[in-house]
Amino acid sequence: MAAKEIRNADEQKIIFGLPPIIGTYYFPPVTPELLRNNLLDDLTIVSRGSTVCRKMLLNGDLDIALLGSNSPLKEPNLVTETFARSPYKIVVGQEHPWANRDSVTLDELHGQRFISQNESFIHQRALKKVARLGHFRPNIVCHTDNINILKALVAENTGISLLASIAINPNDRLHAISIEAEDFPVFNMAIAYHARHLLTNKQQKVLDILRKSI
């Protein structure tokens, strides 16, 4: 159901855009405070990639969102507040020849098989930027919108991937490697809402809790 239809059905709901990677790491610590303020049940969470959430904010289909970007967001129609940054890493399976490496060069990425998120996610744009920096075309053997499937495929040595550090957990059976390069993209995370959107009292409270808790 589209966010506008949800809003028509229940004017009290706050349509909240939450990309999966950001949501997994940053949203759970926010929920106790939302619960204490009787706001958790007022949220309708839309879990989409940051590219989609950004478009939905601009179209008025979301009230508030957490967005990822590869540089600080500069969108005149959005109010954005950066709250964290996370470096990108190359991730490989534990049986990969690079599993004991601390770093790789851009040249070494030539010809590697990549598992990538699809176009609705900022990570794919970051991979394209890395490829431009290294003057190669990434050999993407699989696209997925599911981060757990992506990590499982990398763990099985189907390919390697580019992931923000916050997406990598100790139990993922992955090894994270730095890339030796200048002007390398960084995963930026921001709270965002439309510049012309008049926040309700509840939306303002949610915004204040996000600012305090993440």
ZIFENKA-V118576 format. One line per field, one symbol per residue. ss: DSSP state (H for helix, E for strand, - for the rest). phi: phi as a letter, one per 20 degrees, with the letter a starting at -180 (. if undefined). A space follows every 10 residues. Layout:
BEGIN
ss=???
phi=???
END
This chain:
BEGIN
ss=--HHHHHHH- ---EEEEE-H HHHHHHHHHH HHHHHH---H HHEEEE---H HHHHHHHH-- ---EEEEEE- -------EEE EEEEEEEEEE EEE------- --EEE-HHH- --EEEEE--- -HHHHHHHHH HHHH----EE EEEE--HHHH HHHHH----E EEEEHHH--H HH-EEEEEEE -----EEEEE EEEE------ HHHHHHHHHH HHH-
phi=.ffffffffb fefdedecgg ffffedfgfe fgffffeldf feededecff ffffffffen ecebbdcdbe bgfccgecec cfdaccfece dcffdfgefd eebcefffef nfeddcfefe dfgfffffff fffelbdfee ebdbedfffg fffffemfad bdcfgfeddg eemccecfde aelffceecb ebbffeeeff gfffffffff fedd
END
